Amino acid sequence: MSDQPEKKPPSFDWARAGATFAPIAVLVVIVGIAPLPAWAVVVALTWLALSLVAWLGTLDAPSRAHIARSLNEARFTQLYTFTAGRQLKLLWWRFCDNVPNNASLLPTVRASCTPPVFDAGLKSAMSGAIFLPVLWWILGYDVELGGDILLSGEDSSGVRVIFLLFLFFMFL
């Protein structure tokens, strides 16, 4: 038996999390109380959802250890690289072929040019072409194509909300 104390993994600091969560709670209250236009509510709720995802990403010990280890290393790389590195590795594993870490540029490019990558690119291009006119309609404007009105911008906010919820749950 050794006299050294047993090392325990760092526990979650709820006080620090509360200080991080407080601005998110204030935003929820402001969006709930203040009479904001629809676009401001959509922007605020999008920011809220992304903030909650980022906050929930710090709840598990591996993510906290990864962030702490990356911040302690003096690599002087971009903040994006070490905060999104784990997620990017998962995306690479999902969409691209395997390639060694020390591979040169050409094998890396070949590994990234796979059918799942092209499929995701085509889906994002098509959904953007469909989503942007719908977003224009949700904001209350007429959507025209060649002089013909595809979606009328008259006041039908109930239909807009239902359509927005449909889009949200379709892509969830």
N, C-alpha and C positions, 0 to 999 in steps of 0.2 A: 504494500500500500504506500502510495506517495502522499506527501503533505501538500501537494499543489491543489488548489481549488479546482473543481470541475468547471470547464468552460461551458457556458450556456449560450444558445443563440440569442441575439439581441431581440428583446420583446418590442412590441409595437408601442410607440409613444403616442397615446391618445391625446395628450395635451397639445403636442405639436400638430397632430392631425386636426384637432379642433380649431387651431389657429389657421390652418390651411382651409378648412371647411367653412369657416365663418364668412368669407367673401361670397362663397357659393350660396350660402343660406340667405345672405343679404340680397343677392341677385334674385333669388326665388321670391322673396317678399316684395321686391320692387316690381317684378313682372306681374305678380299676383294683384298688387294694389294699384299701381299707376296705370292711367289710361294711355297705353302705348299703341302706336300703329301696328298693324299686323306684321310688317317686315321687321320691326324692332323686336317683337316677341319671338319671331322665328330665329333671328340672329342671337338673341339672348338664350333661347332654349338650346340652340346648337352649341353655343359656347358652354352652357351648363352641362350638356351631355358629354362634350369632350373633356371638360374639367373633371367630371365624375369618373370618367374612364381613366384619366391620368391619376386621379386620387386613389381609385381602387387598385391601380397597378402597383401602388406602394404598400398594399396590405400584406402581400406574401413575402416571406423571408428571402427567397431567391432574387426577387426584383430589387428589394432594398439592398441586398448584398452586392448585386451587380452595379447599382447606382453608386453605392459607397466606394466600391473597388475602382470604378471608372473615375470618380472624382478625385480619388487619392493618387492615381497615376498621373504623372506629369507628361502626358503625351502631346498636349497642346493641339488636340484635334477639335473639330467642331462639336458643339454641344449635341447636335442632332445625332452624330455618329454613336455616341455611347448611351444616349437615352433610348434610341430606337433600334439599336443593334440587335437585340434579342428578337424583336418583332420582324426585322428585316431578314434574319436568318430563317425564321419560320416561313416567311413568304418565299424566300429562295428555295427552301426545301419543298414547298408545295407546288411551285410553278416551274422550276428550272431543273436541269440535269445536274447530277453531282459533278463537282470539279474540285481538285485539291486546293487548299488555301494558298499555296505558293505558285499557282498556275499563272501563266503569262496572259496577256490581253486576249489573244485570239481564242484560246480554249474557253476563256470566261465568256466572251461574246457568243461563241457557238453554244455554250450551255444555256445562255439566257434566251436564245432564239428557238423556243420550243412552242408547239401548238397551244399549250395552256396560256402562255404569255400572249400570243396573238389573239386567242379567244377573249381573254380579259380586256385587251386593247380594243377589240372590235365592240365588245359589250359596252365599254365606257364611252366610246365614240358615239354609238347609237343612243345610249341613254342620255348623253349630253344633248344631242339634237332633239330629243323628245322632251327632256326635262326643262330646258331653258324657255321654250314657249309656254310651258305649263307654269313655270315660275313667274313669267311675265303676266300671265292671266291671274295667278294667285295674288299678285300685287295690285290688281285692279285695272290693268290695261287691256285694250283689244289686241288680240293676236291675229295678225293679218299675214296672208301668203298670196302674193301676186295681186293685191288689191281686194281680195276676198277675205271676209272676217271668218276665221276658224273658230275662235273662242271669243265670245262677247264679254267685254269688261264691265258690263252693267252690274249693279250691286246685287250679288248673290253670294254673300259671304258664308252662308250656311253650306252651300254646295262646295265652296272653296275649302272649307275646313274638313268636310267629309273626304274630298279628293286628296287633300294633304295628308290626312290620317291614313288613307288607303295607300298612298305612295310610301309613307313612313313604314307601315307594317309590311309592305311588299318587299322592301329592301332591308328589313331588319334581320 
